[in-house]
């Protein structure tokens, strides 16, 4: 990996960007914990709003990196933004007590750094200004939500999600340019790190419980994580980069918003739900009902996002992914013990992978 920009399509991921990614994964860990201890719909809505905002700004910084030609400038921007993301993550548990001051302040800081960097270094000041207003509005909603009456609090958090998802689905993004190699690699590395959070969930939770009686379930959990990893890294990442290279530069932003921002948000939500399920089951206070719910939700979201990812990039094979999402969402209805549920989840994931074999052979 290099940090130099030799040309739009030759740019690869800089190590400082990976350092920045670690703060994002810390935030994911905080959101996972927030969901695990959620007692009200507002708790869940708050976690989803923060996740949506974080992923929106993460994507914004990936796009920003494609526009900064100077490695030193990129390093400075990423390090400053990393500090804001870190403190935003630190403030996430406060949402459970309706204390959103830290989250809101850090969110505004992250937005300000992004806007100033795009306006001064990215060469697309007018487009950045449009995004800046939306980003600042979302950050303000996060910041004030905890101090509003209950109904208004929920509306503010819902607006964060609706506005940002709406931008992802309907904004043309023609003014922005993306380097296919850098863009695909950056998102793939982030997804890989998020998978790591699920592995950590198993290890940490096992250390607090009975290891011997949980070894089979832990092995099945690792197999499920591996299957989900393979569902993207078994070929979709390489095919996506080739497809991005074939798309006209002016059209890449539109495709990226659907396939990488929105679809990846759903996929990351699936991995996050899986982490919650594993913490629910392997922790000292296991809740089997919660485990089956979060496990089903995780599989459904991940494969639904994978289906949208393929559809947006016209990679083919979306229907088997959608079928796996539907089947995964129904497993919480099965009256099976955890080991049985994990076995069913693994079977669904493997079946989805098997349907890919003819397509992968054809595309190399």
C-alpha positions as CSV (number, residue, x, y, z in Angstrom):
1,X,0.0,0.0,0.0
2,X,1.2,3.5,-0.8
3,X,0.0,6.9,0.2
4,X,1.0,8.7,-3.0
5,X,-1.5,9.6,-5.7
6,X,0.1,8.8,-9.1
7,X,-3.1,9.1,-11.0
8,X,-6.8,8.7,-10.3
9,X,-7.0,5.0,-11.1
10,X,-3.6,4.0,-9.5
11,X,-4.2,5.3,-6.0
12,X,-4.2,2.8,-3.3
13,X,-5.0,2.9,0.4
14,X,-2.6,4.8,2.7
15,X,-1.7,3.4,6.1
16,X,-3.0,6.6,7.8
17,X,-6.4,5.7,6.4
18,X,-6.2,2.3,8.1
19,X,-5.3,4.1,11.4
20,X,-8.4,6.3,10.9
21,X,-10.5,3.1,10.3
22,X,-9.6,1.8,13.8
23,X,-11.5,4.6,15.4
24,X,-14.5,3.7,13.3
25,X,-14.4,0.1,14.5
26,X,-14.1,1.4,18.1
27,X,-17.4,3.2,17.4
28,X,-18.9,0.0,16.0
29,X,-17.9,-1.8,19.3
30,X,-19.7,1.0,21.3
31,X,-22.8,0.7,19.1
32,X,-22.8,-3.0,19.6
33,X,-22.8,-2.6,23.4
34,X,-25.5,0.1,23.1
35,X,-27.8,-2.3,21.3
36,X,-27.0,-5.1,23.8
37,X,-28.2,-3.0,26.7
38,X,-31.1,-1.3,24.9
39,X,-34.3,-1.3,26.8
40,X,-36.5,1.0,24.7
41,X,-37.1,1.7,21.0
42,X,-35.4,5.0,21.4
43,X,-32.2,3.2,22.5
44,X,-32.3,1.2,19.3
45,X,-33.2,4.2,17.2
46,X,-30.3,6.1,18.7
47,X,-27.8,3.4,17.9
48,X,-29.1,3.2,14.3
49,X,-28.9,7.0,13.9
50,X,-25.3,7.1,15.1
51,X,-24.3,4.1,12.9
52,X,-25.9,5.8,9.9
53,X,-24.1,9.1,10.6
54,X,-20.8,7.4,11.2
55,X,-21.0,5.4,8.0
56,X,-22.1,8.5,6.1
57,X,-19.1,10.4,7.3
58,X,-16.8,7.5,6.8
59,X,-17.8,7.3,3.2
60,X,-17.3,11.1,3.0
61,X,-13.7,10.7,4.1
62,X,-13.1,7.9,1.6
63,X,-14.3,10.2,-1.2
64,X,-12.2,13.0,0.2
65,X,-9.1,10.8,0.0
66,X,-9.7,10.4,-3.7
67,X,-9.5,14.1,-4.2
68,X,-6.4,14.9,-2.1
69,X,-3.2,14.6,-4.1
70,X,-0.7,15.4,-1.4
71,X,0.2,12.5,1.0
72,X,1.1,15.0,3.7
73,X,-2.2,16.8,3.4
74,X,-4.1,13.5,3.5
75,X,-2.2,12.5,6.6
76,X,-3.0,15.7,8.4
77,X,-6.7,15.6,7.6
78,X,-7.0,11.9,8.6
79,X,-5.3,12.4,11.9
80,X,-7.4,15.4,12.8
81,X,-10.6,13.7,11.8
82,X,-9.5,10.5,13.7
83,X,-9.5,12.5,16.9
84,X,-13.1,13.7,16.3
85,X,-14.3,10.2,15.5
86,X,-12.6,8.8,18.6
87,X,-14.4,11.2,20.9
88,X,-17.7,10.6,19.0
89,X,-17.3,6.9,19.8
90,X,-16.4,7.7,23.4
91,X,-19.7,9.6,23.7
92,X,-21.9,6.8,22.3
93,X,-22.8,5.2,25.6
94,X,-24.2,8.5,26.7
95,X,-27.1,8.0,24.3
96,X,-28.5,5.4,26.8
97,X,-28.8,8.2,29.4
98,X,-30.1,10.7,26.9
99,X,-26.8,12.6,27.1
100,X,-25.8,13.5,23.5
101,X,-23.6,16.5,24.1
102,X,-20.3,14.6,23.4
103,X,-21.7,12.8,20.4
104,X,-23.1,16.0,18.9
105,X,-20.0,18.1,19.5
106,X,-17.7,15.5,18.1
107,X,-20.0,14.9,15.1
108,X,-19.9,18.6,14.3
109,X,-16.1,18.6,14.5
110,X,-15.9,15.7,12.1
111,X,-18.3,17.4,9.7
112,X,-16.3,20.7,9.9
113,X,-13.0,19.1,9.2
114,X,-14.5,17.2,6.2
115,X,-16.0,20.4,4.7
116,X,-12.9,22.5,5.2
117,X,-10.7,19.8,3.7
118,X,-13.0,19.3,0.7
119,X,-13.4,23.0,0.1
120,X,-9.6,23.8,0.3
121,X,-8.0,20.6,-1.0
122,X,-10.6,18.7,-3.0
123,X,-11.5,21.2,-5.7
124,X,-15.2,20.7,-5.4
125,X,-16.2,23.5,-3.0
126,X,-19.7,24.1,-4.3
127,X,-20.7,20.4,-4.1
128,X,-19.0,20.1,-0.7
129,X,-21.1,23.1,0.5
130,X,-24.3,21.2,-0.3
131,X,-23.1,18.2,1.5
132,X,-21.8,20.3,4.4
133,X,-25.3,21.7,5.2
134,X,-26.8,18.2,5.2
135,X,-23.9,16.8,7.3
136,X,-24.1,19.7,9.8
137,X,-27.8,19.3,10.1
138,X,-27.5,15.6,10.9
139,X,-24.8,16.3,13.5
140,X,-27.0,18.9,15.2
141,X,-29.9,16.6,15.3
142,X,-27.7,14.0,17.0
143,X,-26.5,16.6,19.5
144,X,-29.8,18.0,20.6
145,X,-31.8,14.7,20.4
146,X,-31.1,13.7,24.0
147,X,-32.4,17.0,25.4
148,X,-35.7,16.8,23.6
149,X,-39.0,15.4,24.9
150,X,-39.4,11.6,24.2
151,X,-41.4,11.9,21.0
152,X,-39.3,14.8,19.6
153,X,-36.2,12.8,20.5
154,X,-37.4,9.9,18.4
155,X,-38.3,12.2,15.5
156,X,-34.9,13.8,15.5
157,X,-33.1,10.5,15.5
158,X,-35.3,9.2,12.7
159,X,-34.6,12.3,10.7
160,X,-30.9,11.6,10.8
161,X,-31.5,8.2,9.2
162,X,-34.1,9.4,6.7
163,X,-32.1,12.4,5.5
164,X,-28.8,10.5,5.0
165,X,-30.3,7.5,3.5
166,X,-32.3,9.7,1.1
167,X,-29.1,11.5,0.1
168,X,-27.5,8.1,-0.6
169,X,-30.4,6.9,-2.7
170,X,-31.2,10.1,-4.7
171,X,-28.1,12.3,-5.0
172,X,-26.3,12.1,-8.4
173,X,-22.8,12.8,-7.1
174,X,-21.6,13.6,-10.6
175,X,-19.2,16.3,-9.4
176,X,-17.0,13.8,-7.5
177,X,-14.4,11.4,-8.9
178,X,-13.5,8.1,-7.4
179,X,-10.4,5.9,-7.9
180,X,-11.8,2.3,-8.3
181,X,-8.8,0.5,-6.8
182,X,-8.6,2.8,-3.7
183,X,-12.4,2.9,-3.2
184,X,-12.9,-0.9,-3.4
185,X,-9.8,-1.7,-1.3
186,X,-10.7,0.8,1.4
187,X,-14.2,-0.5,1.9
188,X,-13.1,-4.1,1.8
189,X,-10.5,-3.5,4.5
190,X,-13.0,-1.8,6.7
191,X,-15.5,-4.7,6.3
192,X,-12.7,-7.0,7.3
193,X,-11.9,-5.1,10.4
194,X,-15.6,-5.1,11.3
195,X,-15.7,-8.9,11.0
196,X,-12.8,-8.9,13.5
197,X,-15.1,-7.2,16.0
198,X,-17.4,-10.3,15.8
199,X,-14.4,-12.6,16.4
200,X,-13.4,-10.5,19.4
201,X,-17.0,-10.8,20.7
202,X,-16.7,-14.6,20.8
203,X,-13.3,-14.6,22.5
204,X,-14.1,-12.0,25.1
205,X,-17.5,-13.5,25.9
206,X,-16.1,-17.0,26.2
207,X,-13.4,-15.9,28.6
208,X,-16.3,-14.7,30.9
209,X,-18.2,-18.0,30.6
210,X,-17.7,-21.7,30.4
211,X,-15.3,-22.5,27.6
212,X,-15.6,-26.2,27.5
213,X,-19.4,-26.3,27.0
214,X,-19.3,-23.6,24.4
215,X,-16.5,-24.9,22.1
216,X,-18.8,-26.4,19.5
217,X,-21.0,-23.3,19.3
218,X,-17.9,-21.1,19.2
219,X,-16.6,-23.2,16.3
220,X,-19.9,-22.9,14.4
221,X,-19.9,-19.1,15.1
222,X,-16.4,-18.8,13.6
223,X,-17.5,-20.9,10.6
224,X,-20.5,-18.6,10.1
225,X,-18.3,-15.5,10.2
226,X,-15.9,-17.2,7.7
227,X,-18.8,-17.9,5.3
228,X,-20.1,-14.3,5.5
229,X,-16.5,-13.1,4.8
230,X,-16.3,-15.4,1.8
231,X,-19.7,-14.1,0.5
232,X,-17.9,-10.8,-0.3
233,X,-14.2,-11.6,-0.4
234,X,-14.6,-14.8,-2.4
235,X,-14.9,-12.8,-5.6
236,X,-17.3,-9.9,-5.3
237,X,-14.5,-7.5,-4.3
238,X,-12.4,-8.2,-7.4
239,X,-15.4,-8.2,-9.7
240,X,-16.6,-4.9,-8.2
241,X,-13.2,-3.2,-8.9
242,X,-13.3,-4.4,-12.5
243,X,-16.9,-3.1,-12.9
244,X,-16.0,0.3,-11.3
245,X,-13.2,0.7,-13.8
246,X,-15.6,0.1,-16.7
247,X,-18.1,2.7,-15.5
248,X,-17.7,6.3,-16.7
249,X,-16.1,8.5,-14.1
250,X,-19.1,10.8,-13.9
251,X,-21.4,7.9,-13.1
252,X,-19.2,6.2,-10.5
253,X,-20.5,8.3,-7.6
254,X,-24.1,7.4,-8.2
255,X,-23.3,3.7,-8.3
256,X,-21.0,4.0,-5.2
257,X,-23.7,5.6,-3.1
258,X,-26.1,2.7,-3.7
259,X,-23.7,-0.3,-3.8
260,X,-21.1,0.9,-1.3
261,X,-22.7,3.3,1.0
262,X,-26.3,2.0,1.3
263,X,-25.6,-1.7,0.7
264,X,-22.5,-1.7,2.9
265,X,-24.5,0.0,5.7
266,X,-27.0,-2.9,5.6
267,X,-24.1,-5.4,5.5
268,X,-22.3,-3.8,8.4
269,X,-25.6,-3.7,10.3
270,X,-25.8,-7.4,9.7
271,X,-22.3,-8.0,11.1
272,X,-23.1,-5.7,14.0
273,X,-26.3,-7.7,14.8
274,X,-24.3,-10.9,14.6
275,X,-21.9,-9.5,17.2
276,X,-24.8,-8.6,19.5
277,X,-26.1,-12.2,19.1
278,X,-22.7,-13.7,20.0
279,X,-22.3,-11.4,23.1
280,X,-25.9,-12.3,24.1
281,X,-25.2,-16.1,23.9
282,X,-21.5,-16.5,25.0
283,X,-21.7,-13.9,27.8
284,X,-22.3,-14.8,31.5
285,X,-26.0,-13.8,31.2
286,X,-27.1,-15.6,28.1
287,X,-30.6,-14.8,26.6
288,X,-31.6,-17.4,24.1
289,X,-34.6,-15.4,22.8
290,X,-32.4,-12.4,22.2
291,X,-29.8,-14.6,20.6
292,X,-32.1,-16.1,18.0
293,X,-33.5,-12.6,17.2
294,X,-30.2,-10.9,16.6
295,X,-28.8,-14.0,14.8
296,X,-31.7,-14.0,12.4
297,X,-31.5,-10.2,11.9
298,X,-27.7,-10.4,11.3
299,X,-28.0,-13.0,8.5
300,X,-31.0,-11.3,6.9
301,X,-29.4,-7.9,6.9
302,X,-26.0,-9.1,5.6
303,X,-27.4,-11.0,2.7
304,X,-29.9,-8.3,1.9
305,X,-27.1,-5.8,1.7
306,X,-25.0,-8.3,-0.4
307,X,-28.0,-8.6,-2.8
308,X,-28.3,-4.9,-3.2
309,X,-24.5,-4.6,-3.6
310,X,-24.6,-7.0,-6.6
311,X,-27.7,-5.4,-8.1
312,X,-26.3,-1.9,-7.9
313,X,-23.1,-2.9,-9.7
314,X,-24.9,-5.3,-12.0
315,X,-22.6,-8.2,-11.0
316,X,-25.4,-10.8,-11.2
317,X,-26.3,-13.4,-8.6
318,X,-28.5,-11.1,-6.5
319,X,-31.4,-13.6,-6.2
320,X,-29.5,-16.3,-4.2
321,X,-28.3,-13.6,-1.8
322,X,-31.9,-12.3,-1.4
323,X,-33.1,-15.9,-0.8
324,X,-30.5,-16.3,1.9
325,X,-31.7,-13.1,3.5
326,X,-35.3,-14.2,3.6
327,X,-34.4,-17.7,4.9
328,X,-32.1,-16.1,7.5
329,X,-34.8,-13.8,8.7
330,X,-37.1,-16.7,9.4
331,X,-34.7,-18.8,11.6
332,X,-35.9,-17.0,14.8
333,X,-39.1,-18.9,14.4
334,X,-37.4,-22.3,14.7
335,X,-37.7,-24.0,18.2
336,X,-34.0,-25.0,18.2
337,X,-31.3,-24.7,20.8
338,X,-28.4,-22.3,20.0
339,X,-26.2,-25.0,18.5
340,X,-29.0,-26.0,16.1
341,X,-29.7,-22.4,15.1
342,X,-26.0,-21.8,14.4
343,X,-26.0,-25.0,12.3
344,X,-29.0,-23.8,10.2
345,X,-27.4,-20.3,9.7
346,X,-24.2,-21.9,8.5
347,X,-26.1,-24.2,6.1
348,X,-28.0,-21.2,4.7
349,X,-24.7,-19.2,4.2
350,X,-22.9,-22.2,2.6
351,X,-25.9,-22.8,0.3
352,X,-25.7,-19.2,-0.9
353,X,-22.0,-19.6,-1.6
354,X,-22.5,-22.8,-3.5
355,X,-24.9,-21.1,-5.9
356,X,-22.1,-18.7,-6.8
357,X,-19.7,-21.4,-8.1
358,X,-20.9,-21.4,-11.7
359,X,-20.7,-17.6,-11.9
360,X,-17.3,-17.5,-10.3
361,X,-15.9,-20.0,-12.7
362,X,-17.3,-18.0,-15.7
363,X,-15.9,-14.7,-14.5
364,X,-12.6,-16.1,-13.2
